Every structure is written in structure tokens, then in C-alpha cells.
Amino acid sequence: MPRAIAYHRPDSVEDVVALLDDESHRPLAGGTVLNGDDDPTPVTMVDLQGCGLEGIGDDAGRLRLGAMTTLHDMLDDDRVPTGLAGAAQAELPSTLRTLATVGGTVATGDPDSVLVAALLVHDARVELVGPDGYEMLPLANLLKAGVAASHVITAVEVDLSGDGDCVRQSTARTPSDTPIVSATARTAGDGVRLALTGMAAYPVLVDPLDPTAGLEPISDFRGSADYRRTLAKVLAKRAASAVGGVT
């Protein structure tokens, strides 16, 4: 794990932003990523627990997930759609779901994250605070750009409107393994929204009619790039069909 040379626990987001102005300072949410990192670079941890960023609320057809809301919290709240809660459950084993947070999961943008894919098809927007104040970005844009230094995620909002819950299709080496490729689909006001994991450097929204266009997946011990492309096409068709889309 990184060598923690100092620790801060501020009680306001503004103080967090000020501390993160130093590039050696790193935000600490649930700790499942930062504490599990093999990078030996010395860091100062800035704990977000004292900033009141946890909690789930709903208003005007959107669900607001505080950045420090844990994945376990998502499973225990009836306002969270079943498909989104199922993605949170599939993201990590139970021993880590009580620690891992929504904000940390989004900030990491792991290419295999089924939760991030589910957030994408729910038209998620991410609230951040930086030196210039608050801003709201589409999750897809944030994944592409990354979280800028001295910025902290404060909440994730998802769209609850649409014709149904999201559906996930995936292929893994065993039922308990992280999917090699997964496809998550949902029908919203603009039609079928489809997201893939395992096909890029982060989960991506794709065209249901041509889901692998422009994607260059890696080849690794779990499968070649061609194998991943084939999986993506099959799984995307199944997921889209399940929500009444492409057949």
C-alpha cells in the first residue's frame, strides 16, 4: 500500500479542496483502492468521512447518491432501482461493499466496473467541487477526462425516468469472477442506452446498432481482443433485446 506520511480529516469540502491543491495529497473514501494500491509513493491521505457526503435522496425523477454512500447502502435502500442495486452487489464481495463508496468507484473508473456501466445507462451526472466551485458533469465525460487534481466528487445523480430497469448480460470464467465483458442496457426517453465493460480503459456508452465501433480492447490472459469483440456483440444484442431494443 502507499506509504502514508500524514493524515488529515477535514470537516468541509472546501477544506478538502484546499488540501488537494498539494499533488502529494490523495483523497481517501472507503480505502479499498488507496489502501490496496501497490504504489510505494509516499502520500498524505485526506479523509472524506467528516464532510457529510453520505446518504441517498430522490427528487424530481432523479436519485442522488452522496459520494460517501457505500455500495452496501445501495442494497438497503428501496429507492435504488433493482438493476442498479444488483450492479452494486456484483461490483465487490460483501467484505468490501461496506467500505467501498459510490464516489470512489466512479473516480477509479475501472474498465470492468459493472456499477459504473449501470450508472452510465441511467444517465448519471457527477457533482464535483474544485477551486472554482461546484460543477456537474455527465459521467461519460468525466470517465474520459478523469477527475482533475484538487477536485473531489461530492455526489452522483441518476435518472429514474424511462420504461424499466437496466439489464446486464456478462461472460466470466466462473460465476464469481469479474466479467471478461459485460453489456448493460436500459430503455430511456432517448431509446436504448447500452454500456460495455472490458472493452476500453473505462466502461463506455456505445451504439446498440454497432456496439464495438471504434473500440480497441486489450488482449490478456482472460481473452484476446478478437474474443472480447465477439463477446461484446453477442452480449450487447442480448441485453438490448431484453429491454425491447435491437433484435
N, C-alpha and C positions, 0 to 999 in steps of 0.2 A: 504494500500500500504506500501511497505518497507519505513522505516524512513531514508530519505536521509540526511546524516550528512555532506556531502560535494559533490561538483560537479566539474568535470574537462571537458574541451573541447579542447583536443589536436588537432594539425593540421597535424599530421603524424601518420601513422600506427605504426611506431617504438615507438613513444611516448605512444600510446595506450598499446602496449605490455608491455612496462616498467611499466606503471601504474597498469596493471592487474596482475603483479607479486605479488601484495598485495591481499590476498584472500578476503579481505573485499571490494574490488573494483569490480564493476559489469559493463559490457558494456551496454550502452543504445543506442538502434537503434531507432525504431519508438515509443517505450514506451508502446505499447499495452500489453506487457507481464509484464515488470518490474513494471510499474505503476499500473497494475491491480492485482499484487500479494498481497495476504493477509498476507504473512510472515512479522512479525514486526521487523525482524532482521535489525539493522542499517547497511546501506551500503553507499559507496561512488560511485556515478554514473560517468561513463566515457563515455561522449557523442561522438558518432562516426560521427556526422554531418559535422565536419570540415576536414575530411580526404579524401574527393573526391572519395568516394566508390559508388556513384550512377552512373546510366547510363546503356544502353543496346548497345551491339555491336555484329556483326556477322563476322566470318572469318573461311574459310576452313570447312564449313559444321557444325560449332558449334556456338551456341548462348551464349554470355557471359552476365550474369546478375550481375551487381555490387551489393554488399551486401546491400547497402542502397537504391537500387531500390525499390519503393513501389509496392504493388500489383496493385494499380491504374495505375501506369506507364506501367505495363504489358498489361493492357487492351487497352492502347492508342498507342501501337507500332505494326505496321503491320508485323514486323519480327517475332513476337511471334506466334507460331502455335495456331490455334483456340482452340484446346483442352486444351492446357496449359493455355491460357488466360481464358478459361472458368473455369478451376480449380481455378485460382486466384480469379475470380469473386465469386465463390461459397465458398471460404475459410472464408470470413468475410463479414459482412454487409458494405454497402457503406460508412457509417460514420467512419469505421476503416480502410478501404482499402487505404485511402490516407495517413495513418500513418504507417501501418504495412509494414515491409520490407521483402525482399526475404531472407536475411541473418538471420534475427530474426526468421522467420518461420522455416528455416532449423535447426537453433541452438536449438529451442524448441523441434522439433521432435514430435509434438503432435500426439498421436495414431490415431486421427480422421482426420488428415490433408489430404484433397484431393489434395492440391497443392504439398505436398511432394510426394504423390503417383504418380502424373503426372510427377514430376521431375525424380523419380526412373525409370519409363518406358522410359524416354528419356536419359537414361544412364548418369545421372548427375554426375559431379565431382565438388568437393568443394575445393576452394583455401583458405588456411589458412596461417596466419603468426603467428609465435611464437618466442621464444628466439633464436631458431636455424635457423630462416629464413622462407622462403616460402615453402609450400608443397601442393600437390594436391592429394586428396583422393576421391575414389568413395563414392557417397552419402550413399550407403548401409553400407559401412564400418564405416562411421562417425556416422550414427544413432546408430549403435551397440555399439560403443565405447564412444560416446558423445564428446563434444568439451572440450579439455583439458584446465585446468586453464592456464592463461596467453597467451591463443591463441585467435585469432579473425578471423572470417570468412570475407574474402575480396571480394569473387565473387563465383558465381555458374555457371558452364558451362554445356550446354545440347547439345546432339547430334541431329542434324536436318535431318540426313540421315534416310532412311527407306522408307517403302511403303505407309505411310499415317499418319494421325493424331491419337492421342490417343482417346479412347472411354471410358466413365465412366458409370457404372451401380451402382445404390445405392438404399438402403431402409432406410427411415427415418419415424418417427412418423407423421410428416407433411412435405409438400414440402419445407418449410423454415427451418426445423430443420437440425442440423448436422446429417449426415448419421449414423445409427447404425453400418452398414457395407457397404463398397463400394469396387468395383473392377474396376481397370483402366488397360486397355490393349492397346498395340501398337505393330505393326509388324516392326521389325528392321532387321538388317543384320543377327542376330543370331536367328531369329524366333520370336515367340510371347513373348513379355515381359509383365508380369502381376504383379500388385501390389495390396495389400489389405490394407484397413484401418479398425480399430475397432477390430482387431484380435490379437494384440500384444502390447507391450509397445511403439511401434512406427510403422509407415507404413512399410510394408515388401514386398520384391520381393518374389514370390512364383512360384512353378512349375505349369504351366497351366494344366498338366495332373493329379496333386494331390495337389490342392491349399491349403488344410488345414493340410498337413503333418507337424507334429512337432509343431503346433501352439496350445497354451493353452489360449484361450480368457477368459476374465473375465465374471462374471455374475453381472449384475447391474439392476437398475430399468428399463432400456430400453430393456433388454432381457437376457436370460440365455446363458451360454456358448454353450449349445447344439443348441440353436436357432441361435446364431451367426455362428456356424459351418455350419448349414444348409443354412443360407443366403449366406455365403461365397461361397459355392459350386455352388449354383444357379446363383449368380451374376457373378462369375468367368466364368462360361460356357457361359453366355450371352455376356459378354464383349469380351471374346476370339473369340466367333463366329462372333461378329460384325466386327472384324478386319481380318477375314478369317482364324482363328485358329481352336482350338478344337471344334468339333461339338458333 
